[in-house]
Amino acid sequence: MSRNKFPPKPKYDPDTGPVYLYGLHTVRAALDNPHRVKKALLATPNGLNRLKDSGEIGKVKVTETNPKELDRLLGGEAVHQGVALEVDPVSRFGLNDISRLKLVVVLDQLTDPHNVGAILRTACAFGADAVITTARHSPRETGVMAKAASGALDLVPMIEVRNLADTLEKLKERGMLVLGFDSEAEAPLRPRNDSVPLALVLGAEGKGLRQRTRELCDEMVRLDMPGPIKSLNVSNAAAIALFAATAGRGA
């Protein structure tokens, strides 16, 4: 059966209303996070059984529902797999809260929740210690971001900073090498086999890194791509950058 060409819109505004996480992986990660405030779990009988198969539900209030009701609540484009969890936004960390910093991803005013979520997922896969975002010009936590992150929102600390320039200076003081990425940079990124802690700085699509951010990077590098297209979606670029920057390093 073809998908409804005019799917229902969400009953709430994801940018201002409650935070609903949905999808089995995302909801499971939130349920397993002791620091998450879980308000209510909406689940179909099948969705609830699948969640219980993967772990404990805890003391969260459970309301039985059906797929159509979840579609009406979340919107027809939400791939909810029969579960939705109302939560408080994940606690944001400060730079001083993370004692061990060997690999971080810094996002300079990325606003697309799909991209931020996908970068969180990739950062988690590569063992990054944190993802740093700006307080302004960065997306609010939504189900869209959480779904793209596939649980990483509850696994990788997100640090929200008001002044990115000051933060880059602090990363340097803590011994990190700050690599800025730009498709027009002269030097290509080379795999690193040293043990110097790395901060990988990525800018918004179109705008790229701001001038002050560029000035504070220790090196500006590009991803060396031999094909006719020289730029990638920022989440794809982040995945390649994390691989290239860490491929030659030990644990």
N, C-alpha and C positions, 0 to 999 in steps of 0.2 A: 504494500500500500504506500502511495506517495505521501510525503510529509505535507502537512497543512501549509498552504502557501501564505496563509494569514494567521500565524500562530498567535495565541493570546499574549498580551503585554503583561508584565509583572503587575500585581496588585499594589505593590509598594515601589517607592523610588529607591533603587539600590545605592544611589549617591547620598541620600539623606536619611533613609529609613533604617530599620533593623538590619543587622548583618546576618544573612542566611548563608551558611556553607552547605554545599550539596555535592553528591557523588560519594561513592563508597570509600575511596582512598582518602579523600579530603575530610569526610566526617570521622572516619576511623582515627586519623592523625589528631584531630581536634579532641576527640573523646579521650585519647591516650595522653594528652598534654595536661598535666596537673595544674598548670598555670592558666588554663583557659576557663573562663566563666561560661558554663553551658546553661542556657535558659530553657530550651524546649527542643525535643526531637520529634519531628514529624516523619512518619514512616509508613509505607505500605507493609502488609504482613510479610511479603517476600523480602522486601528491603530490610526489615527488622531482623529477619532470620539470618540473612547474609551478614549483617553487622555482628550479630551474636556469634556467628561461626568464626569471626575474626578476632573476637576479644570481648571484654566486659563492656556493658553499657554504662554502668555506674548508677548514680542516683538521679540522673536527669529525667524530667517528666517526659513521658512518651505519649504521643497522640497518634492513633491509627488514622490513616488517610488513604487516598487512592491516587493513581497517576494523574488523573484529570485535575484534581484539586491542587496537586503540586505544580502542574503546568499553569494553573490560574494564578497561583501565588508567585511563582518564580519567573514565569514567561515561558513560552513554548520552545525557546531556543536553549533552555537550561537542560543539560544532560544530567538529571538528578539521580537516576538509577533507583528511584523509590525512597530516597532519604534526604532530609533537609534538617539542619541543626541551626537554631537561633543561638547566637553567641555574642558576647562582647568582643570588640576588636582585640587582636592579639596585643599583648603588652610590648611596647617598643622599648628597646634597650638604649642605654647611653654608651659612648665609646669606652668609658672607664669600667663598665660592667663586664667587658670581655677581657679576661686576663691574658689569654693566648691568642695572638694574632699572627698567623703565618700566611694566610691567604684570605683576602677580602675582595668583594666586588663593589665598586662605587658607581652609583647611577646619578648622572648630572641632569636633573630635571626631566626624567622620563615620566610621561603622563599616561601612557597606555597600559591599562591593567592586564591585558593579555601578555604584553611583553614583560612587564615586571614579574608577573606570575611565572612565566616560562623561564626567566633568568633565575628566579629563586629555585626552581626545580633543578636547573643545571648546576647552580652553585652548590646545592645540597649534594648532587651526584658526585661532584669533584671535591667534596669535603671542605668547602669554604667555611671559615669561622664566622662570617657575618656578611650581610648585604647592607650597604649604607645608601640611604636615600635622603633627598632634601625635604624639609618640612613644607616648603612651597613648591608648587608645580610637580607634585607626585600624587598618584592616585590613592584615594581612600580604600581601605580593605573592603572588598566586595566578594560575592560568590564567584564572579567571573575571574578575579585575580586568584582566589583560592583554588578554583578548579584547574586553572592553568598551572598552578604551582604543584598540584597533585599531592598535597600534604606537606609541602616544604615550608609553608607559612608557620607550621607548628614545630618545625625541626631546625630551621636556620634562624638565628637572631637577626631581626631587622633593626638597624640603628637609624633613627631619624635625626637629622642635624639641621640647625638653622643657618649655619655659616659653613659652606663646604670648603672654602679656602682655609679657614682655621682648622677644619678637620684634617685636610691633607697635610698641613703643617704638623699636626699632632701625630699622624701616621708616620711621618718621616722621623719625628723625635723618638718614636718607638721602634725605629730601625727598619721600616718598610721601604721598599723601592716602589715608587709610584709610576706606573706605566699608563700613559694616555693613548687612546686608540683613535686614529683618524685615517680615512681611506686615502688621504693625500699626503700622509707623512712620508718623509724620505726613507727612513729605515724600516725594513720589514721586521716583524716579530720573529725572533729566533727561539727555539726551545731552550730552556734554561736548565742547567744541571747543577746549579749552585743551590745553597740553602737559604739565600736571602729572602725574607718574607716579602710577599708581593701584594700590591694593591692595584687592581685592574680597573681603570676608569673609563666608562662608556657614556657617550652623550646621546641626546635624543635624536631620533631620525630626522633628517632634514637640517636641523640646527647644529648638531654635533656638540662638541664641548665648547663651553663659554671661554672667552679669551683668558680670564683670570685663572680658570681651571687649567688651561693649557700651560700657562706660565709656571704653575706650581708642580707640574709633572716632571719627574726626573728624566723621562724619555718619552718621546712621541713616536709611536710605531703604527704600522699598518699591517693588515692581514695580506699576505702575499698571494694574490689570486691571478693565475695566468689567463683566465678566460676573459671574454669581452665585458662582462659585468664586474665592476670593481667594488660594489658595495652590497651589503646584505642587510636584511632585517636585523635589528639590534639584538634580538634574542638569539638568532643564529650566529651572529658575530660573537656574542658572549660565549657560546658553547665552543666555538673554534678557538677563541682566545684562551679560555680556561684549559683546553686540551694542549694547545701549543705551548702555553706558559708552564705547564706542569708535567709534560710528557717525559722529560728527561730527569725528573727529580725523584728522590727517594721519599719514603713516607715521612 
